[in-house]
């Protein structure tokens, strides 16, 4: 699994962090998504998929 985020699309809703805090964070100054791990392993797959589905701006893309 590879994760790609588009920071230009991000609307700073924080849904990514709520669903997968080990993989996503937000910038302090504006809340835009920060990708902590582009290739998570183990039990993160389900939470990453939930985060991508919950993103209102569709700023998270998953490549299998």
C-alpha positions in Angstrom: 0.0 0.0 0.0 1.3 3.4 -1.0 -0.4 6.6 0.2 -0.4 9.9 -1.7 -1.8 13.1 -0.4 -2.6 16.3 -2.2 -2.0 19.1 0.2 -3.6 21.6 -2.2 -6.9 19.8 -2.0 -6.9 19.5 1.8 -9.6 21.4 3.6 -8.1 20.7 7.1 -11.0 18.7 8.4 -8.8 16.4 10.4 -10.7 13.2 9.5 -7.4 11.6 8.4 -5.8 12.1 11.8 -9.0 10.9 13.6 -8.9 7.7 11.6 -5.2 7.0 11.3 -3.1 9.1 13.6 0.0 6.9 13.1 0.0 7.7 9.4 -1.4 11.3 9.2 -0.8 14.5 11.0 -1.8 18.2 10.4 0.4 21.3 10.1 0.1 23.5 13.2 -0.2 26.7 11.2 -3.1 25.8 8.9 -4.2 22.2 9.6 -3.3 20.8 6.2 -2.6 17.1 6.1 1.0 15.8 6.7 1.8 12.3 5.6 3.9 10.6 8.2 4.2 7.2 6.5 3.7 6.8 2.8 4.0 3.0 3.0 2.4 1.8 6.2 2.6 -1.9 7.1 0.7 -4.2 9.4 -2.6 -3.2 10.9 -2.8 0.3 9.4 -4.5 -0.6 6.1 -8.0 -0.5 7.4 -7.6 2.8 9.3 -5.9 4.4 6.2 -8.8 3.3 4.0 -11.3 4.8 6.5 -9.3 8.0 6.6 -9.3 8.3 2.7 -13.1 7.6 2.7 -13.7 10.2 5.4 -11.7 12.9 3.6 -14.3 15.5 2.4 -11.8 16.9 -0.2 -10.7 13.5 -1.5 -7.1 14.6 -0.8 -5.9 11.1 0.1 -5.2 8.5 -2.6 -4.3 4.9 -2.0 -2.3 2.9 -4.5 -2.3 -0.9 -3.9 
